[in-house]
Amino acid sequence: MLKATTILILLLYACLAAHAQDSTVITRFTMHDDVFITIDQPANMNPRNETIIILYALPNGNTTAQTMGKQMQPGDDWHYNIQHIAAQTKFVRHALPAQNIITIYLENKYKSWPAWRQKSSDAATFIPHIIDSLYSMIPAKRKVLYLNGHSGGGSFIFGYLKTQTSIPAFIKRISFLDSEYGYDSSLATLFKQWLLHNTKAYLSVFAYNDSIALYNGKPVVSATGGTWYRSKLMLKDLSENIPFQETQTDSVTAYISKDKRVQFFFKQNLDRGIYHTQQVERNGFIHSVLCGTSQDSKGYKYYDTAAYRKWIK
């Protein structure tokens, strides 16, 4: 039988190992004077593992600290409790222990990527440079890039895609978390070619019916200007070459390709409410990374109770 002191030592080592697994290294710097980069990477990067680099373009109105999230205290700004990307990142790390998961937050001085693109005359040059530079600076032998973003963050992704004749092979997943405002049918071929030629490419799209949403009795967006309409348009365009199966879970209708590499999620809106941030808060970031993989919906459900609460600092 083990002595009490031995058991205590073993427990201590177990606690230290768990702490090391959850500990992170945060790096911050500025690019082009007005773009603020925050890199969240594991402290115990395994050089033998594949590294997944997730570029997360911030939503309109949020700082990086607010997007990362925190345990709420009296008087805290409500923005700290609507994303929790840091905690959701830790959930993903535990779900994918054989990969190094790095989340890179992309913020700008206007706290709006649509505004930044409008006011930056060289945005079409800067955005590809930002993406290529961040991908190159991560010293990993095997690495892939995911493009992800919420709300106005989609403008950053579309700003990049519209400069490309083809989506690079190292980009393995693109996710729009209620951020598809910038989609138009001219981009359909780009997505189709990427999905056809890159058999490890994944696309996930999330939207709620904002076309009928009201704020103070007035429409939030025009009938064709919101993510609901744009996502439906994208689904229609891709359906010309990709067959989808429709499924219904509670208030979410999903359209999933046979190989599960392309998934659309549409949140119904029976009360004409605003469900913009809930799509992220309710495990949306987790699902945008894991849907279609072997860890899809394991230990969590999309648009359900937050499964990452224990990792909120």
Phi and psi in degrees as a GROMACS rama.xvg file:
@    title "Ramachandran Plot"
@    xaxis  label "Phi"
@    yaxis  label "Psi"
@TYPE xy
-71.5653  140.838  LEU-2
-72.6406  158.143  LYS-3
-59.6785  -38.9293  ALA-4
-65.5671  -38.5165  THR-5
-63.8644  -42.8046  THR-6
-61.8031  -42.5249  ILE-7
-62.4538  -40.4396  LEU-8
-64.2258  -43.1055  ILE-9
-63.0583  -41.0222  LEU-10
-64.4172  -38.2497  LEU-11
-63.6913  -44.9259  LEU-12
-63.2681  -37.823  TYR-13
-63.3771  -42.0794  ALA-14
-65.6662  -41.7642  CYS-15
-64.2038  -39.5293  LEU-16
-64.3421  -42.8728  ALA-17
-64.1586  -39.9767  ALA-18
-63.8639  -42.6323  HIS-19
-62.7764  -37.2035  ALA-20
-65.8207  -34.4342  GLN-21
-91.5073  -12.2956  ASP-22
-74.5468  149.414  SER-23
-132.121  161.921  THR-24
-115.187  124.953  VAL-25
-107.591  126.468  ILE-26
-122.594  134.281  THR-27
-129.668  139.262  ARG-28
-160.553  174.036  PHE-29
-116.941  143.135  THR-30
-123.22  141.971  MET-31
53.3487  28.4571  HIS-32
72.0471  -23.9344  ASP-33
-133.475  11.1429  ASP-34
-115.558  123.671  VAL-35
-106.564  121.596  PHE-36
-107.313  131.699  ILE-37
-128.726  120.868  THR-38
-106.045  124.257  ILE-39
-112.668  107.201  ASP-40
-128.102  155.74  GLN-41
-64.3373  145.674  PRO-42
-70.9818  -25.4729  ALA-43
-110.611  58.4992  ASN-44
-60.1445  128.47  MET-45
-95.8651  113.589  ASN-46
-64.5795  -17.1299  PRO-47
-83.5961  -16.8217  ARG-48
-87.643  153.626  ASN-49
-67.043  142.205  GLU-50
-108.608  126.151  THR-51
-102.969  118.525  ILE-52
-104.252  115.658  ILE-53
-104.97  113.962  ILE-54
-88.6916  116.651  LEU-55
-110.575  105.55  TYR-56
-80.2888  123.784  ALA-57
-65.9671  151.698  LEU-58
-73.7932  161.378  PRO-59
-58.8711  135.975  ASN-60
85.9541  -4.31413  GLY-61
-105.196  142.971  ASN-62
-87.4141  168.862  THR-63
-63.7807  -42.6608  THR-64
-59.4825  -41.9489  ALA-65
-66.1788  -37.8288  GLN-66
-68.9118  -37.7284  THR-67
-65.9199  -38.2856  MET-68
89.2393  166.248  GLY-69
-163.183  166.808  LYS-70
-66.6151  125.723  GLN-71
-74.7729  138.754  MET-72
-122.365  157.959  GLN-73
-53.8386  130.166  PRO-74
92.4707  -7.70657  GLY-75
-68.3186  146.843  ASP-76
-63.9671  136.526  ASP-77
-62.4766  -20.4106  TRP-78
-62.6945  -22.1872  HIS-79
-70.3782  -9.95727  TYR-80
-118.818  18.7556  ASN-81
-119.311  -1.78531  ILE-82
-126.841  -58.2536  GLN-83
50.9778  47.8901  HIS-84
-69.0426  -31.2394  ILE-85
-62.7941  -46.1221  ALA-86
-68.7236  -39.1677  ALA-87
-66.4415  -33.4708  GLN-88
-62.0041  -42.1505  THR-89
-64.9375  -36.638  LYS-90
-59.4862  -45.9419  PHE-91
-62.4125  -39.4031  VAL-92
-60.8136  -40.007  ARG-93
-71.0883  -30.3804  HIS-94
-75.4071  -27.3835  ALA-95
-124.103  67.6805  LEU-96
-67.3148  -18.1246  PRO-97
-86.8964  2.56177  ALA-98
-123.654  149.957  GLN-99
-88.2431  119.237  ASN-100
-103.544  118.23  ILE-101
-117.612  126.83  ILE-102
-108.818  127.77  THR-103
-115.702  118.682  ILE-104
-88.1804  133.767  TYR-105
-116.056  113.751  LEU-106
-125.344  157.248  GLU-107
-135.312  168.585  ASN-108
-66.5726  -18.2275  LYS-109
-90.3244  -7.44917  TYR-110
53.6938  38.6101  LYS-111
-164.181  117.52  SER-112
-71.5718  -35.7538  TRP-113
-59.0873  -43.1058  PRO-114
-65.4533  -41.6138  ALA-115
-61.7404  -43.1089  TRP-116
-65.5306  -37.0815  ARG-117
-67.7607  -35.8617  GLN-118
-94.0271  -7.36344  LYS-119
-104.853  109.977  SER-120
-65.6833  -24.5111  SER-121
-105.594  24.7459  ASP-122
-57.7219  -38.811  ALA-123
-64.9397  -23.7742  ALA-124
-90.8101  -40.4073  THR-125
-66.3573  -43.2366  PHE-126
-60.8771  -50.7147  ILE-127
-60.3923  -35.0707  PRO-128
-65.1397  -41.6423  HIS-129
-60.7794  -47.7314  ILE-130
-65.2475  -47.91  ILE-131
-63.8014  -39.2051  ASP-132
-66.6657  -44.7917  SER-133
-66.5653  -39.0262  LEU-134
-64.8726  -41.5874  TYR-135
-70.5552  -31.3936  SER-136
-77.6983  -12.1801  MET-137
-82.7847  112.586  ILE-138
-81.3309  76.4664  PRO-139
-127.4  140.194  ALA-140
-70.3443  -40.174  LYS-141
-119.001  113.515  ARG-142
-146.672  150.597  LYS-143
-134.182  163.899  VAL-144
-121.642  135.803  LEU-145
-113.811  135.638  TYR-146
-102.671  127.496  LEU-147
-146.85  153.294  ASN-148
178.785  156.484  GLY-149
-118.646  148.07  HIS-150
56.3096  -125.864  SER-151
-65.5028  -11.2176  GLY-152
-60.3915  -25.924  GLY-153
-62.6942  -27.0768  GLY-154
-63.1418  -35.6985  SER-155
-63.3605  -45.1192  PHE-156
-64.0351  -47.099  ILE-157
-66.4621  -33.0049  PHE-158
-60.8573  -32.9526  GLY-159
-76.0053  -49.0906  TYR-160
-59.7837  -35.2689  LEU-161
-73.2656  -6.23449  LYS-162
-98.4339  -3.66176  THR-163
-106.758  140.311  GLN-164
-85.5009  -22.1768  THR-165
-153.045  150.617  SER-166
-80.1775  124.978  ILE-167
-55.3734  147.976  PRO-168
-65.1124  -26.0134  ALA-169
-74.4891  -11.7097  PHE-170
-85.2481  112.23  ILE-171
-105.238  -13.7383  LYS-172
-153.284  135.492  ARG-173
-125.242  128.142  ILE-174
-130.592  132.392  SER-175
-114.275  107.445  PHE-176
-92.9558  88.4636  LEU-177
50.2111  49.7284  ASP-178
-138.172  25.2873  SER-179
-91.9818  21.6242  GLU-180
-55.9669  -30.9071  TYR-181
-90.4683  6.52409  GLY-182
-76.1232  139.439  TYR-183
-142.854  163.171  ASP-184
-63.4592  -16.2901  SER-185
-65.1317  -18.4989  SER-186
-90.3387  -7.1083  LEU-187
-59.4449  -43.9376  ALA-188
-62.7999  -38.4371  THR-189
-59.2124  -47.4408  LEU-190
-65.3727  -43.1572  PHE-191
-61.9359  -45.1103  LYS-192
-64.921  -40.5234  GLN-193
-62.3059  -46.5619  TRP-194
-68.8368  -31.845  LEU-195
-73.6219  -44.8815  LEU-196
-90.5815  -19.7718  HIS-197
-111.31  93.3079  ASN-198
-70.6727  -7.4981  THR-199
-107.568  17.153  LYS-200
-88.2086  142.156  ALA-201
-129.131  143.974  TYR-202
-131.189  126.739  LEU-203
-130.365  136.721  SER-204
-132.662  130.631  VAL-205
-124.836  135.321  PHE-206
-154.885  157.539  ALA-207
-123.23  166.273  TYR-208
-77.006  78.4036  ASN-209
-78.7414  -9.64568  ASP-210
-66.9814  -18.6559  SER-211
-117.167  3.64888  ILE-212
-69.4096  143.859  ALA-213
-123.08  143.419  LEU-214
-130.161  117.768  TYR-215
54.4697  38.2412  ASN-216
80.1771  2.46729  GLY-217
-118.184  149.075  LYS-218
-59.7366  143.269  PRO-219
-77.8781  -40.5445  VAL-220
-137.086  168.74  VAL-221
-74.3078  169.363  SER-222
-60.6858  -28.4932  ALA-223
-115.548  3.39028  THR-224
-99.1696  -4.62344  GLY-225
-98.7826  -179.796  GLY-226
-72.5963  -27.6166  THR-227
-61.1391  -52.2609  TRP-228
-65.0196  -44.8179  TYR-229
-66.7748  -37.1165  ARG-230
-69.3759  -39.8557  SER-231
-62.0304  -38.5368  LYS-232
-65.1925  -43.0609  LEU-233
-62.4087  -43.267  MET-234
-60.7891  -43.7925  LEU-235
-61.1934  -43.5273  LYS-236
-65.4753  -43.458  ASP-237
-72.6197  -27.5876  LEU-238
-64.8145  -17.0643  SER-239
-64.558  -25.2381  GLU-240
-123.916  -16.5382  ASN-241
-122.91  118.922  ILE-242
-76.9053  140.291  PRO-243
-121.825  148.902  PHE-244
-107.72  131.251  GLN-245
-91.7048  133.244  GLU-246
-132.093  154.988  THR-247
-126.988  125.839  GLN-248
-131.833  112.81  THR-249
51.6622  -116.322  ASP-250
-101.258  10.5753  SER-251
-113.781  128.123  VAL-252
-103.133  126.199  THR-253
-113.78  143.903  ALA-254
-121.94  115.506  TYR-255
-125.826  131.205  ILE-256
-70.5731  161.997  SER-257
-59.2561  -38.8714  LYS-258
-86.9258  1.03759  ASP-259
66.7426  13.8769  LYS-260
-83.194  -17.4317  ARG-261
-124.88  122.889  VAL-262
-138.717  133.409  GLN-263
-117.394  138.302  PHE-264
-128.549  121.085  PHE-265
-117.353  116.052  PHE-266
-86.9668  122.144  LYS-267
-68.1474  163.236  GLN-268
-142.353  77.1672  ASN-269
-73.7417  -25.1186  LEU-270
-105.313  9.87283  ASP-271
59.7275  33.1408  ARG-272
-85.5427  -174.364  GLY-273
-113.048  116.964  ILE-274
-121.816  36.1859  TYR-275
-68.4057  -52.6562  HIS-276
-82.7758  -26.2363  THR-277
-60.2523  -27.4953  GLN-278
-65.6076  -26.0039  GLN-279
-87.5856  -50.1605  VAL-280
-57.3911  -38.3857  GLU-281
-88.7604  59.893  ARG-282
66.6639  20.811  ASN-283
-65.4811  -43.3878  GLY-284
-64.7379  -43.0726  PHE-285
-55.9533  -48.4355  ILE-286
-68.4546  -32.6718  HIS-287
-64.9129  -25.6983  SER-288
-91.4389  -34.8639  VAL-289
-101.391  -17.9171  LEU-290
-61.2755  136.176  CYS-291
90.0432  -7.69181  GLY-292
-100.12  179.334  THR-293
-68.0874  -15.1698  SER-294
-99.4476  8.65237  GLN-295
-55.6843  119.276  ASP-296
63.3451  20.7267  SER-297
-92.6609  115.209  LYS-298
82.4784  3.48651  GLY-299
-160.185  165.279  TYR-300
-137.115  140.768  LYS-301
-67.7897  141.023  TYR-302
55.3109  47.5551  TYR-303
-136.802  -172.383  ASP-304
-54.9478  136.175  THR-305
-56.1089  124.689  ALA-306
-93.7726  1.92167  ALA-307
-111.63  10.1615  TYR-308
-57.4671  -37.2249  ARG-309
-69.564  -11.3974  LYS-310
-101.037  4.51262  TRP-311
-76.565  126.424  ILE-312
